[in-house]
Amino acid sequence: MLGLDKRILNFVVIICLTIITFWWTFFIFHMEFEIRFVIGVIAIRMLASLLIFKDFSLSWSKATQKTFIMKSIVYIVAFCIYMPFYYGELRFAFMASELAFYLFVINFSMYSYHYLINRSKVAKTKELVIYGAGKAGMKLEEEFRESKYKVKYFVDDDKILQKRSIDAIHILSQEKLKERLGDTKLDLLVIAMPSVSKKRIKQIYDEVGYYFKQIRILPALEDILAEKNFSKQLKNISVEDLLARHPQDLDKEKIENFIKGKVVLITGAGGSIGSEISRQCKKFKAKQLILLDHSEFNLYKITEELNGSEIIPVMQNVRNYDFIEKTFKKYKPQIVIHAAAYKHVPLVEDNVLEGISNNILGTKNCIDLSIKYKVEKFVLISTDKAVRPTNVMGTTKRICELYAQNANTEQNTEIVAVRFGNVLGSSGSVIPKFKSQIEAGGPITVTHPDITRYFMLIPEACELVLQAASIGKGGEIFILDMGEPVKIVDLAKKMCELSGQEDIKIEFCGLRPGEKLYEELLINDSDKKTDYDSIMVAKPTKYDIHKLNNDIQELLVCEDKIKKLKEIVPEFEHNK
């Protein structure tokens, strides 16, 4: 009904304005007003509008420059249609004058209506820039009209768009924006490009982020809710957005061929890594997912999230050989992904026996049972802290790597390990800690001004883990390319900037027991490349499996566990 009313109103307005402009033009040219001629012109204009451009459905309150241009084109086309019929009867100058006058009147009417209807009743106290002059940017500009924000500029990378404007708002290049802002900082930058890559977001932040107090972005295209305003879906740009790497050689077809139709057992399935591995395995169409975790709450969360007949939750501890053997025997997994481990360096330093039994004995149990029950592939999730370890946690993971590389695999179970650095947002990681410290008003505590770490998004790391596992033949330690290491103090400063609280104090509290200044991923230059630039293979380390079994048994019962750890892993230099 509203649409019909709008069309009728447009009809009436066009009829009235045509009559007025014709009467005025007849008056100017001292000619007699001919109602027959006016009715003919009105009819042609109506048909042109209705049939060719369908512009009666346009809302004047939401009109843009495109709308005004469309209206003008409609009547120029109509002029071209009816001019030949009356050329001999009326002078061309008369017709051209009437058309020009009409276009002026109708566009003036539309502009005035548009301004009056959309004039914000909210005081404009803040200024923003919209990066992206496409459909999303135009929709956001419309939504911000009723907010306290005034859209000062659009910015777009398209050189053609940079010559235009939207509702009298200039579209600038990055260079022009920086030139116009000078030393001024505006309140908000909105990146209105839902299909843009995280890499491009980081580039925009690096190039123009300095000029804004806050930066917000639209979610990815597939996450945008069509029924909601775009402005309500904006999210603050996060440090995860800036550190994301998005490897270009991710082979999803290879991963799906590896996972699809298989029974997959995931230990530590409720943890940060294990839960994402579980999500990926479901996405890549595993036949059945056996989710094993000793935490009731974590297991409940991931089971509820994935929710399907193929999801089997198993609440067990990997240290209990007899219990988990029943799981292997019952479900007969074809792939085992072992993510269960204690990973927090200071906590393992304070709980050495627990760290050793959970990490080493738990891994040994899972590998031995995988061999016994003829699992096709066993995947060990390892860490960069296993390289020349300085803490108990890293040393336990290095022993796990040694066991994975040298285990007796006469039953043809392929055993591989995948080593990577810190993942963004995992439980116990530095980023959630910094966020809580910023929310509390500071200070942010950093252990050392020079400490660096490698970072990767959890989904990226887990996809590469599965990709590495798919190409493994057994005995390899795969190493994920983590990019460049990040200084933790720079990370803290960036998080303060993004939160708009750059004055938060940063305090240095000193390295904790077992902590390194710099983590390493590669042991030496003899590591081999794979078909994928994001994945390398470490040089194998031989260790007699019978001796290693005996060493592990001694480690579990001996008094001086640090000494025994150093015996098994000679490169272990304990930082107390």
C-alpha positions as CSV (number, residue, x, y, z in Angstrom):
1,M,0.0,0.0,0.0
2,L,2.8,2.4,0.9
3,G,4.5,1.6,-2.4
4,L,1.3,2.4,-4.3
5,D,0.9,5.7,-2.4
6,K,4.4,6.7,-3.2
7,R,3.8,6.1,-6.9
8,I,0.6,8.1,-6.9
9,L,2.4,11.0,-5.2
10,N,5.2,10.9,-7.8
11,F,2.6,10.9,-10.6
12,V,0.8,13.9,-9.1
13,V,4.1,15.8,-8.5
14,I,5.2,15.2,-12.1
15,I,1.8,16.4,-13.5
16,C,1.8,19.6,-11.3
17,L,5.4,20.5,-12.1
18,T,4.9,19.9,-15.8
19,I,1.9,22.1,-15.9
20,I,3.7,24.8,-13.9
21,T,6.8,24.8,-16.0
22,F,4.9,24.8,-19.3
23,W,2.7,27.7,-18.1
24,W,5.8,29.6,-17.1
25,T,7.6,28.9,-20.4
26,F,4.6,29.8,-22.4
27,F,4.4,33.0,-20.4
28,I,8.2,33.8,-21.0
29,F,7.8,33.1,-24.8
30,H,4.5,35.1,-25.0
31,M,2.8,32.0,-26.4
32,E,-0.8,30.7,-25.9
33,F,-1.0,27.9,-23.3
34,E,-2.1,24.7,-25.2
35,I,-3.6,22.1,-22.8
36,R,-3.7,19.4,-25.5
37,F,0.1,19.8,-26.1
38,V,0.8,19.8,-22.3
39,I,-1.2,16.6,-21.8
40,G,0.7,14.8,-24.6
41,V,4.1,15.8,-23.0
42,I,2.9,14.6,-19.6
43,A,1.8,11.3,-21.1
44,I,5.2,10.7,-22.8
45,R,7.0,11.7,-19.6
46,M,4.9,9.2,-17.5
47,L,5.6,6.4,-20.0
48,A,9.3,7.1,-20.1
49,S,9.5,7.1,-16.3
50,L,7.3,4.1,-15.8
51,L,8.4,1.8,-18.6
52,I,12.0,2.7,-19.2
53,F,13.4,3.6,-15.8
54,K,10.7,2.6,-13.4
55,D,11.6,5.6,-11.3
56,F,8.2,6.1,-9.7
57,S,9.2,3.4,-7.2
58,L,12.2,5.5,-6.1
59,S,12.0,7.0,-2.6
60,W,12.8,10.7,-2.5
61,S,13.7,10.5,1.2
62,K,16.5,8.0,0.2
63,A,17.5,9.8,-3.0
64,T,21.1,10.0,-3.9
65,Q,22.9,11.8,-6.8
66,K,22.3,8.7,-8.8
67,T,18.6,9.2,-8.3
68,F,18.8,12.8,-9.6
69,I,20.8,11.8,-12.6
70,M,18.3,9.1,-13.4
71,K,15.4,11.6,-13.2
72,S,17.3,13.9,-15.6
73,I,18.0,11.0,-18.1
74,V,14.3,10.1,-18.0
75,Y,13.2,13.5,-19.1
76,I,16.0,14.0,-21.7
77,V,14.9,10.7,-23.3
78,A,11.3,11.9,-23.2
79,F,12.4,15.2,-24.8
80,C,14.1,13.3,-27.6
81,I,10.9,11.2,-28.1
82,Y,8.3,14.1,-28.3
83,M,10.5,16.8,-29.9
84,P,10.1,15.6,-33.6
85,F,6.3,15.6,-33.3
86,Y,6.2,19.3,-32.4
87,Y,9.3,20.7,-34.1
88,G,7.3,22.3,-36.9
89,E,4.7,23.7,-34.5
90,L,7.0,25.0,-31.7
91,R,10.5,26.4,-31.6
92,F,13.3,24.2,-30.4
93,A,14.4,27.0,-28.0
94,F,10.9,26.8,-26.3
95,M,11.1,23.1,-25.8
96,A,14.7,23.1,-24.5
97,S,13.9,26.0,-22.1
98,E,11.0,24.1,-20.7
99,L,13.0,21.0,-20.3
100,A,15.9,22.8,-18.5
101,F,13.4,24.7,-16.3
102,Y,11.6,21.4,-15.5
103,L,14.8,19.6,-14.6
104,F,15.8,22.4,-12.3
105,V,12.5,22.5,-10.6
106,I,12.1,18.7,-10.1
107,N,15.7,18.3,-8.9
108,F,15.4,21.3,-6.6
109,S,12.2,19.7,-5.2
110,M,13.9,16.4,-4.6
111,Y,16.9,17.9,-3.0
112,S,14.8,20.1,-0.7
113,Y,12.6,17.1,0.3
114,H,15.6,14.9,0.8
115,Y,17.2,17.5,3.0
116,L,14.1,18.2,5.1
117,I,13.3,14.6,5.6
118,N,16.8,13.5,6.4
119,R,17.9,16.4,8.4
120,S,19.2,14.8,11.6
121,K,17.6,15.8,14.9
122,V,20.7,14.6,16.6
123,A,23.5,17.0,17.2
124,K,26.6,16.1,15.1
125,T,29.4,16.0,17.7
126,K,31.7,13.5,16.1
127,E,33.2,13.0,12.6
128,L,33.9,9.8,10.8
129,V,35.4,8.6,7.5
130,I,34.0,5.6,5.6
131,Y,36.6,3.5,3.8
132,G,34.8,2.0,0.8
133,A,32.4,3.8,-1.4
134,G,30.5,0.8,-2.6
135,K,27.0,-0.4,-1.6
136,A,28.0,-1.1,2.0
137,G,29.6,2.3,2.4
138,M,26.6,4.1,1.0
139,K,24.2,2.1,3.3
140,L,26.3,3.1,6.3
141,E,26.4,6.7,5.3
142,E,22.6,6.6,5.2
143,E,22.4,5.0,8.6
144,F,24.8,7.4,10.2
145,R,22.5,10.4,9.3
146,E,20.5,9.8,12.4
147,S,23.5,9.4,14.7
148,K,25.9,11.9,16.4
149,Y,28.5,11.1,13.7
150,K,28.9,13.3,10.6
151,V,30.4,11.5,7.6
152,K,33.3,13.8,6.5
153,Y,34.8,11.8,3.7
154,F,34.6,8.6,1.8
155,V,37.9,6.9,0.9
156,D,38.2,4.4,-1.9
157,D,41.1,2.7,-3.8
158,D,39.2,3.0,-7.1
159,K,40.7,5.9,-9.1
160,I,37.4,6.4,-11.0
161,L,35.4,6.7,-7.8
162,Q,37.9,9.2,-6.5
163,K,36.6,11.7,-9.1
164,R,33.1,11.5,-7.7
165,S,31.1,12.3,-4.6
166,I,28.2,10.7,-2.7
167,D,25.5,13.2,-1.5
168,A,28.1,16.0,-1.7
169,I,30.6,13.9,0.4
170,H,33.9,13.7,-1.5
171,I,35.5,10.4,-2.3
172,L,39.3,10.6,-1.6
173,S,42.4,8.5,-2.1
174,Q,44.5,7.6,0.9
175,E,47.0,10.3,0.0
176,K,44.3,13.0,-0.4
177,L,42.8,12.0,3.0
178,K,46.2,12.3,4.8
179,E,46.8,15.6,3.0
180,R,43.4,17.1,4.1
181,L,43.6,15.8,7.7
182,G,47.2,16.9,8.3
183,D,47.7,16.7,12.1
184,T,44.0,16.3,12.8
185,K,42.7,13.1,14.3
186,L,39.0,12.3,13.6
187,D,36.8,10.2,15.9
188,L,36.2,7.1,13.8
189,L,37.2,5.2,10.7
190,V,34.8,2.6,9.4
191,I,36.2,0.1,6.9
192,A,33.1,-0.7,4.9
193,M,34.4,-3.6,2.7
194,P,32.9,-6.8,4.0
195,S,34.8,-8.9,1.4
196,V,38.2,-7.4,2.1
197,S,41.1,-9.6,3.3
198,K,42.7,-9.3,6.7
199,K,45.9,-8.4,5.0
200,R,44.3,-5.4,3.4
201,I,42.8,-4.4,6.7
202,K,46.2,-4.4,8.2
203,Q,47.6,-2.3,5.3
204,I,44.8,0.3,5.8
205,Y,45.5,0.4,9.6
206,D,49.2,0.9,9.0
207,E,48.6,3.6,6.3
208,V,45.8,5.8,7.8
209,G,45.1,4.4,11.3
210,Y,47.1,7.2,12.9
211,Y,44.5,9.7,11.9
212,F,41.7,8.1,13.9
213,K,40.8,7.6,17.5
214,Q,38.9,4.4,16.8
215,I,38.6,2.0,13.9
216,R,35.6,-0.3,13.2
217,I,35.0,-2.8,10.5
218,L,32.1,-4.7,9.0
219,P,32.2,-8.5,9.6
220,A,33.0,-10.9,6.7
221,L,30.5,-11.0,3.9
222,E,29.1,-14.4,5.0
223,D,28.6,-13.1,8.6
224,I,26.6,-10.0,7.8
225,L,23.0,-10.2,9.0
226,A,20.8,-9.0,6.1
227,E,17.9,-8.0,8.4
228,K,20.0,-5.7,10.6
229,N,21.5,-2.3,10.1
230,F,25.1,-2.4,9.0
231,S,26.0,0.2,11.6
232,K,24.8,-2.2,14.4
233,Q,27.0,-5.0,13.1
234,L,30.3,-3.0,13.1
235,K,33.0,-4.4,15.3
236,N,36.1,-2.8,16.7
237,I,39.2,-3.7,14.8
238,S,41.2,-6.2,16.9
239,V,44.8,-7.2,17.2
240,E,43.8,-10.6,15.8
241,D,42.7,-8.7,12.6
242,L,46.2,-7.1,12.4
243,L,48.2,-10.2,13.1
244,A,46.3,-12.6,11.0
245,R,48.4,-14.2,8.2
246,H,46.0,-16.1,6.0
247,P,48.5,-18.5,4.2
248,Q,48.1,-18.4,0.5
249,D,48.9,-22.0,-0.1
250,L,46.1,-23.5,2.0
251,D,44.9,-26.6,0.1
252,K,41.4,-27.3,1.4
253,E,40.8,-30.0,-1.2
254,K,43.8,-31.9,0.2
255,I,42.5,-31.5,3.7
256,E,39.0,-32.7,2.8
257,N,40.4,-35.8,1.0
258,F,42.3,-36.6,4.2
259,I,39.4,-36.1,6.6
260,K,36.2,-36.9,4.6
261,G,34.5,-40.2,5.6
262,K,37.0,-41.0,8.3
263,V,36.5,-41.8,12.1
264,V,38.6,-39.1,13.8
265,L,39.6,-39.2,17.5
266,I,40.7,-35.8,18.9
267,T,42.2,-35.7,22.4
268,G,42.0,-32.4,24.3
269,A,39.0,-31.7,22.1
270,G,37.6,-29.1,24.5
271,G,40.8,-26.9,24.5
272,S,41.6,-24.0,22.3
273,I,43.4,-26.1,19.6
274,G,41.4,-29.2,20.1
275,S,38.0,-27.5,19.7
276,E,39.0,-25.8,16.5
277,I,40.5,-29.0,15.1
278,S,37.1,-30.6,15.9
279,R,35.3,-27.8,14.1
280,Q,37.5,-28.2,11.0
281,C,37.1,-32.0,11.0
282,K,33.3,-31.6,11.0
283,K,33.5,-28.9,8.2
284,F,35.7,-31.3,6.2
285,K,33.0,-34.1,6.6
286,A,34.5,-36.6,9.0
287,K,32.3,-39.6,9.3
288,Q,32.5,-39.7,13.1
289,L,34.2,-37.4,15.6
290,I,35.3,-38.9,19.0
291,L,35.9,-35.9,21.2
292,L,38.0,-36.9,24.2
293,D,38.7,-34.5,27.1
294,H,39.1,-34.8,30.9
295,S,37.4,-31.4,31.5
296,E,33.6,-31.9,31.8
297,F,32.9,-28.2,31.1
298,N,35.1,-28.0,28.0
299,L,33.8,-31.2,26.6
300,Y,30.2,-30.1,27.2
301,K,30.8,-26.8,25.4
302,I,32.3,-28.3,22.2
303,T,29.7,-31.1,22.1
304,E,26.8,-28.7,22.4
305,E,28.4,-26.4,19.7
306,L,29.0,-29.2,17.1
307,N,25.8,-31.1,18.0
308,G,25.3,-34.0,15.7
309,S,24.8,-37.7,15.5
310,E,28.4,-38.1,14.4
311,I,29.7,-36.4,17.6
312,I,30.7,-38.8,20.4
313,P,31.9,-37.1,23.6
314,V,34.3,-39.2,25.8
315,M,35.3,-37.9,29.2
316,Q,38.6,-39.5,29.9
317,N,42.2,-38.7,30.8
318,V,45.0,-39.6,28.4
319,R,47.1,-40.8,31.3
320,N,44.8,-43.7,32.0
321,Y,45.9,-46.3,29.4
322,D,43.2,-48.9,30.3
323,F,40.3,-46.4,30.0
324,I,41.4,-44.9,26.7
325,E,42.1,-48.3,25.3
326,K,38.4,-49.1,25.6
327,T,37.7,-46.0,23.5
328,F,40.1,-47.2,20.8
329,K,38.7,-50.7,20.8
330,K,35.0,-49.4,20.7
331,Y,35.3,-46.8,18.0
332,K,38.3,-47.9,15.9
333,P,39.5,-44.4,14.9
334,Q,41.3,-44.1,11.6
335,I,42.9,-40.7,12.5
336,V,44.0,-39.6,15.9
337,I,44.9,-36.0,16.5
338,H,46.6,-35.6,19.9
339,A,46.0,-32.0,21.2
340,A,45.8,-32.9,24.9
341,A,48.7,-31.3,26.9
342,Y,49.6,-28.9,29.6
343,K,51.0,-25.9,27.8
344,H,51.3,-23.1,30.3
345,V,55.0,-22.7,31.0
346,P,54.9,-21.2,34.6
347,L,52.2,-23.7,35.8
348,V,54.2,-26.7,34.5
349,E,57.3,-25.3,36.1
350,D,55.4,-25.4,39.4
351,N,53.9,-28.8,38.7
352,V,56.7,-30.8,37.1
353,L,55.3,-34.3,37.8
354,E,51.9,-33.4,36.5
355,G,53.4,-31.9,33.3
356,I,55.6,-34.9,32.7
357,S,52.8,-37.5,33.3
358,N,50.2,-35.7,31.3
359,N,52.4,-34.6,28.4
360,I,54.8,-37.5,28.0
361,L,52.9,-40.4,29.4
362,G,49.6,-39.3,27.8
363,T,51.3,-39.0,24.4
364,K,53.0,-42.3,24.8
365,N,49.7,-44.0,25.6
366,C,47.9,-42.5,22.6
367,I,50.8,-43.4,20.2
368,D,51.1,-47.0,21.6
369,L,47.3,-47.5,21.3
370,S,47.2,-46.0,17.8
371,I,49.9,-48.6,16.7
372,K,48.1,-51.4,18.5
373,Y,44.7,-50.7,16.9
374,K,46.1,-50.0,13.5
375,V,45.2,-46.3,13.3
376,E,46.1,-45.0,9.8
377,K,47.6,-41.7,11.0
378,F,48.5,-40.2,14.4
379,V,49.1,-36.4,14.6
380,L,50.9,-34.9,17.5
381,I,50.4,-31.2,18.2
382,S,53.8,-29.8,19.3
383,T,55.2,-26.4,20.0
384,D,58.0,-24.0,19.2
385,K,59.0,-24.3,22.9
386,A,60.3,-27.8,22.1
387,V,63.2,-26.3,20.2
388,R,66.3,-25.9,22.5
389,P,63.9,-25.9,25.5
390,T,64.5,-23.7,28.5
391,N,61.5,-25.0,30.5
392,V,59.9,-28.2,31.6
393,M,56.9,-27.9,29.3
394,G,59.0,-27.4,26.2
395,T,61.2,-30.3,27.2
396,T,58.2,-32.7,27.7
397,K,57.0,-31.8,24.2
398,R,60.4,-32.4,22.8
399,I,60.4,-35.9,24.3
400,C,56.9,-36.4,22.8
401,E,58.4,-35.5,19.4
402,L,61.3,-38.0,19.9
403,Y,58.8,-40.7,20.7
404,A,56.6,-39.9,17.7
405,Q,59.7,-39.9,15.4
406,N,61.1,-43.2,16.6
407,A,58.1,-45.3,17.7
408,N,57.9,-48.8,16.3
409,T,55.4,-48.6,13.5
410,E,55.4,-52.2,12.1
411,Q,51.6,-52.0,11.8
412,N,52.0,-49.1,9.3
413,T,50.6,-46.4,11.4
414,E,51.9,-43.1,10.1
415,I,53.0,-40.9,13.0
416,V,53.7,-37.2,12.4
417,A,54.2,-34.1,14.7
418,V,53.3,-30.5,13.8
419,R,55.2,-27.7,15.5
420,F,54.0,-24.1,15.7
421,G,54.1,-21.0,17.9
422,N,51.5,-19.1,19.9
423,V,48.0,-18.9,18.7
424,L,45.9,-15.8,19.1
425,G,43.2,-15.9,21.7
426,S,44.0,-19.3,23.2
427,S,43.3,-19.8,26.9
428,G,46.2,-18.6,29.0
429,S,47.7,-16.6,26.2
430,V,49.0,-13.0,26.5
431,I,46.2,-11.3,24.5
432,P,43.3,-12.2,26.8
433,K,45.5,-11.1,29.7
434,F,46.3,-7.8,28.1
435,K,42.6,-7.2,27.3
436,S,41.6,-7.7,30.9
437,Q,44.4,-5.4,32.1
438,I,43.3,-2.7,29.6
439,E,39.7,-3.0,30.7
440,A,40.8,-2.6,34.3
441,G,42.7,0.6,33.4
442,G,46.2,-0.9,33.5
443,P,48.9,-1.3,34.0
444,I,49.9,-3.8,31.4
445,T,52.6,-6.2,32.6
446,V,55.2,-7.4,30.1
447,T,58.0,-9.6,31.2
448,H,60.8,-8.0,29.2
449,P,61.1,-5.1,26.7
450,D,62.8,-7.4,24.1
451,I,60.7,-10.5,24.4
452,T,59.2,-11.7,21.1
453,R,56.8,-14.4,20.1
454,Y,55.4,-16.0,16.9
455,F,51.6,-15.7,16.5
456,M,49.0,-17.2,14.3
457,L,45.2,-17.3,14.3
458,I,43.8,-20.6,15.8
459,P,41.8,-21.5,12.6
460,E,44.8,-20.8,10.4
461,A,47.1,-23.0,12.6
462,C,44.5,-25.8,12.7
463,E,44.0,-25.9,8.9
464,L,47.7,-26.0,8.4
465,V,48.0,-28.8,11.0
466,L,45.5,-30.9,9.0
467,Q,47.2,-30.0,5.7
468,A,50.6,-31.1,7.1
469,A,49.1,-34.3,8.4
470,S,47.6,-35.1,5.0
471,I,51.1,-35.1,3.3
472,G,52.9,-36.9,6.1
473,K,54.3,-40.4,5.5
474,G,55.4,-41.1,9.1
475,G,58.3,-39.9,11.2
476,E,58.2,-36.2,10.2
477,I,58.1,-33.1,12.4
478,F,56.3,-30.5,10.3
479,I,57.0,-26.8,11.1
480,L,54.4,-24.2,10.3
481,D,55.7,-20.9,8.9
482,M,54.6,-18.4,11.6
483,G,55.8,-15.3,9.7
484,E,57.8,-12.7,11.6
485,P,58.1,-12.7,15.4
486,V,56.2,-9.9,17.2
487,K,57.7,-7.9,20.1
488,I,55.3,-8.3,23.0
489,V,55.7,-4.7,24.1
490,D,54.7,-3.6,20.6
491,L,51.7,-5.9,20.8
492,A,50.7,-4.3,24.1
493,K,51.0,-0.7,22.7
494,K,49.0,-1.7,19.6
495,M,46.2,-3.1,21.8
496,C,46.2,0.1,23.8
497,E,45.9,2.1,20.6
498,L,43.0,0.0,19.4
499,S,41.2,0.4,22.7
500,G,41.6,4.2,22.5
501,Q,43.6,4.1,25.8
502,E,47.1,5.0,24.7
503,D,48.0,6.4,28.1
504,I,47.8,3.1,29.9
505,K,51.1,2.3,31.6
506,I,53.3,-0.7,30.6
507,E,55.4,-2.3,33.4
508,F,58.2,-4.8,33.0
509,C,58.1,-7.6,35.6
510,G,61.0,-9.8,34.5
511,L,61.2,-13.1,32.8
512,R,59.4,-15.9,34.6
513,P,61.0,-19.3,35.3
514,G,61.6,-21.3,32.1
515,E,60.8,-18.3,29.9
516,K,62.8,-17.4,26.8
517,L,63.3,-14.0,25.2
518,Y,63.1,-15.5,21.7
519,E,61.3,-18.6,20.6
520,E,62.6,-20.7,17.7
521,L,60.8,-22.9,15.2
522,L,63.7,-24.3,13.1
523,I,66.6,-26.2,14.7
524,N,69.0,-25.7,11.8
525,D,69.3,-24.9,8.1
526,S,69.0,-28.5,7.0
527,D,65.3,-28.6,7.4
528,K,63.5,-29.5,4.2
529,K,60.8,-27.7,2.2
530,T,57.5,-29.3,1.3
531,D,55.2,-28.6,-1.7
532,Y,53.8,-25.8,0.5
533,D,55.7,-22.7,1.5
534,S,53.8,-22.5,4.8
535,I,55.0,-26.0,5.9
536,M,58.6,-27.3,6.4
537,V,60.0,-30.6,7.7
538,A,62.6,-30.7,10.5
539,K,65.6,-32.9,10.2
540,P,64.9,-36.2,11.9
541,T,66.5,-37.1,15.3
542,K,67.3,-40.8,15.9
543,Y,66.7,-42.1,19.4
544,D,66.6,-45.8,20.2
545,I,63.0,-46.5,21.1
546,H,63.8,-49.1,23.8
547,K,66.1,-46.7,25.5
548,L,63.6,-44.0,25.2
549,N,60.9,-46.2,26.8
550,N,63.2,-47.0,29.7
551,D,64.2,-43.3,30.1
552,I,60.5,-42.4,30.3
553,Q,59.8,-45.0,33.0
554,E,62.8,-43.8,35.0
555,L,61.7,-40.2,34.6
556,L,58.2,-40.9,36.1
557,V,59.7,-42.4,39.3
558,C,63.1,-40.6,39.8
559,E,63.6,-37.9,42.4
560,D,65.6,-35.4,40.3
561,K,63.3,-35.0,37.3
562,I,65.1,-32.0,35.9
563,K,68.4,-33.9,35.7
564,K,66.7,-36.8,33.9
565,L,65.0,-34.4,31.5
566,K,68.4,-33.0,30.7
567,E,69.8,-36.5,30.1
568,I,67.0,-37.3,27.6
569,V,67.2,-33.9,25.9
570,P,70.8,-32.7,26.2
571,E,70.0,-29.2,24.7
572,F,67.6,-28.5,27.6
573,E,69.0,-25.5,29.5
574,H,66.7,-24.8,32.4
575,N,66.0,-21.2,33.1
576,K,64.9,-21.1,36.8
